[in-house]
Amino acid sequence: MLRTLFPFPGGVKPEPHKEASAKAPIASAPLPERLVLPLRQSAGVAPLPVVRVGDRVKKGQVIAAAEQWVSASLHAPTSGKVADIGHYPLAHPSGLAAPAIVIEADGRDEWRERQPLDWQKLAPQAVRQYLQQSGVVGLGGAVFPSHVKLDANAQIEELIINGAECEPYITCDDRLMRECAAEIVSGAALLRDLTGARQTLFAIENNKPEAIRALRGAISEQHEDFIVITLPTRYPAGSLRQLVYALTGKHAPFNVLPTALGVQCFNVATVQSVWRAVAHGEPVVRRVVTVSGNVRAPKNWEAPIGMSMDALLQLSEPLSDTDGLIVGGPMMGLSLPLTDAPITKGSNCLIARSPRLFPPRPPESPCIRCTACAQACPQGLQPFELYWWSRARDFAKAADYALAECVECGCCAYVCPASIPLVHYFRFAKGELAAAAREQKMADSARSRFEFRQFRAEREKAEKAEKLAKAAAAQAAKQAETATTPLATTQDATMKSDPDHA
């Protein structure tokens, strides 16, 4: 079935670098002796630990439970002992540590009891709570809790299953679609029933022909009416708002969720994890990670959550001149030194960095306002204006140029002839605006508290003055009564003793 596509503005076509890691099947990473599990592995509120140091746990057992709706539980990726609950470094340029649970594996990899969920007999809200307890989040990188996206009140017309995978080097979704197409289609059917979507669309870039064939075959075998749409290969075709526009023609501004337009979107890895949770009783304890770049054996590894990034990198045999890692894709990922920070639910790719593959960026030179960045921006913004006002620290003016709508895709920096790291400036400006907003909120809160204290003090003063006035009035009345009574008595006595009066 042919379907009209709506080309989004801008975008770029970087070298894909996908062939090396996509040709080999997904391999299972060996179980490490030690796993470090940061508590915050999804957007929203971090779950709270429900285990203590020294506790024995089984694979799939809840070790941190979601306490609020926008949160997801965390599970033990293997059986073993809780060795520590403390602060450990994250895969972030800051090098800051965050709360984490450390598990020492016992080597048995023993599952807790697993049972499929008879979801068709349950209310949708019960299924959503089950997915929350199973720790299902967006595995495409956003890590937003999936159960929150299954809003019972949303009127969903189109359910989009995102298999675009537009960033260079990353092929974990490609291999997953080739090898687990039946599970992905089953998961999509489940999500369709939960959302009540009228139409289910699979979106895949045209550089993944094997994945397209596998999904179409699985859809045919399961007699579903899903549509597989082939997208032109152009970054960032897999970005949420660009994908929604390309498939439906609906434009979602930065402050409007796609659900308001009747659209919901899930990554293919997320869809598979939904099916594994429901059909097999398996929470999210592993994920597929692409390891590529400056390595001898680029490959996709199914790795346990909490495994060291350095240990996973070693499985693909990094070359001697490897000088760091890119966590995520080269367009939007984080560049880090070699690190033993742990794999998390959002870790979809590790790229071994080297001067040969990623030469040092040329020195930044002045902007000549060539507008190449504006032509490449998929959001239709004017990055050169955003850069100017961000550099001038006039953040309010940057906000006027729709800084908040920047998705930080990196297209502008990719095409900039002046080698300006534009996204760095935009992130800085966003951070300053967020800090100013927090300070303003705190100031408003402090002013409200001060004004309320003043109001309360004045009210108490007025109440006290009123009480004093009433007390004074009562005292005066009493004194007046006391003064009047003796006078009347004296007059009566005088009148009685006066002969003339008698």
Helices and strands as residue ranges (DSSP letters): H 19-22, E 27-28, E 34-38, E 48-49, E 56-57, E 62-65, E 74-75, E 80-89, E 97-105, G 119-121, H 124-133, H 146-149, E 158-162, H 172-179, H 181-195, E 199-205, H 209-221, E 227-231, H 240-248, G 258-261, E 263-267, H 268-280, E 286-293, E 299-304, H 309-315, E 324-327, E 334-336, E 349-353, H 372-376, H 383-391, H 395-400, G 403-405, H 411-415, H 422-497
